[in-house]
Amino acid sequence: MGQTITEKILDDHLVEGELTPGEEIGIEIDQVLTQDTTGTMVWLQFEALDLDEVQTELAAQYCDHQTYQFDFKNTDDHRFLRSAAGTYGAYFSRPGNGICHQVHKENFAAPGKTLLGSDSHTPTPGGLGELAIGAGGLDIAVAMGGGPYYVEMPEVVNVHLDGELPEWATAKDVALHLLGELTVKGGVGKIFEYTGPGAEKLSIPERTTITNLGTELGATSSIFATDEKTKDWLARQDREEEYVDLQPDDDAEYAETIEVDLGELEPLVAAPSMPDNVAPVSEFEGTDVEQVIVGSCTNGAYEDILPSAKMLEGREVSKGTEMIVAPGSKQASEMLAREGWTAEMMAAGVNFSEATCGACIGIGHVPASDSVSLRTFNRNFEGRSGIEDDSVFLCSPEVATAAAITGEIVDPRDLADDLGDLEAPGLEMGTKYGPGMGESDSDIISPDEAIDDGLVKGPNIGDVPLKDGIDVDGGEALLKMEDNITTDHIIPATADILKFRSNIEKLSEFTLSRVDETFSQRALDADGGVLVAGENYGQGSSREHAALCPMYLGIEAVFAQSFARIHKANLFNFGIVPLAIDAETYEQIDQGDDLEIVDDVPAGVSSGQEEFTVSVNDGEWEFTADLDASERERDILSAGGKLSWVKQQHAD
Ligand code: F3S
């Protein structure tokens, strides 16, 4: 039987298991990436493994999420990351050089390779034919130590793109269309493989916008076939020799095929406050807009920003609207500057940001209260912008710029009709510059150029908490939560909180504070307990602090109707038992109930037991909770978490 692109790459990297959907497989990882908010823990965990150097072909440390310095803590973290990269043989991308996904795409991503990254949008370089997966930081540390990455073999879904995007519809609208159709849970356990004549017409930045947003579908990864466009793009980055032809076999079998006619698409937005709350722009026409931001890892490439620049040529940003451009990389910034577009945009009233995540996680450019912000980002979860009652719409650079010009949400097709001389910027952008694209490689320090030999830790960098074995018997339901609790709810990623990312004792004070401000103190007072949640618990990012901090507070188990993939893996990794309950049980449990697991959990975990009986309030009633875990995940739980497990293995 023929193979899909995904199966071909996995086959090449398979070290354990078979490519049967739902079965756990172990794969060899070629490249890893980590960023500044997850990276400090990654390197502290790598240090705990007692290895001399990184074992993968390539490892890269980016400083992108928090590049604005508020006090010494963040600067100390960046210095520690540089010292760790230098000491263990990783590339180090300096603060301000850009967002990990953009910079990795430009410098290192290659067709046919596997990439594991401690950021949920790691699948972005799938647009170049790299099989890239987001994971928890501990998985990254283990992969850097040469260990395989374990994942349930996903179903491979073919997204067959036909036709051609009409004027003013963009790659962002392809992704938003899929989100509207499939929802934020539609990709769970799946890899989306984009093929067809429509896919061939898309440029590499357009493809990577789509693969980036695949994460919002909950997908394990997203990938495109490679072609002349891939080769040409790699050549522009002076990396043509890394091109590999990757196509599905003619008789490849997909679990499902989704047909999209690009010609039918129109400008879309994701309305507040979920990426799948998708509607045509025209539904919101006339809504006042106080802020517009173009950039991020989704639409931060040079070719994403150029349409905005062209639309603003000879025009001005509306007086009541602030427009910010935050390029995804210094390469994009540099090219815009070299070609004069930065000056044009500044003259039009645009405020330029350094190449950083920043506003995407509420660090800088927080919207005014009770105002609308249009952003070209990938997430608009409530409160993520830094203010609780935010109203963030996601859209393409074209829709964002149209709003900046008029001060209100407007369908760019209507604006073009009104203005008469506004042309759709078009698909093929950025073809006039030559190979190399920019000189900003100077902001990447290669392992050969490393200036550190030894870890440099400031006072805010603590130790990694380690658990030895499991001692789980249930406890008080300290918090009952609804569906779709995100990792932002569990550990908010705002600047005032993130600065404690290397100090778990302090960071844990903020655990679930967005749901209940008293939670962490109650957990400490009760000496731990359990959590209860609805569907899709842990949706969002790969942030392992969202498992690490609850573990530190003594949370033994999470009872939820379902779990988001990466977060479930993180729960295993930190020795917290994820137990599935049905909707009826969820309804019956009250916060404050005492949930005692009747079975011997340590014995049950190691023997493969799948159902555990739970007694509520000393026998008032009982329910059954399911543990869906592979043998390896059970071993990890039994050891008290992955770090203890890997250390045990190294010791054996
Ligand atoms: Fe950064 Fe936001 Fe992307 S935090 S990695 S720009 S999703």
Residues whose N, C-alpha, C, O or C-beta is under 5 A from the ligand:
A	BS01	F3S	S296 C297 C357 C360 I361
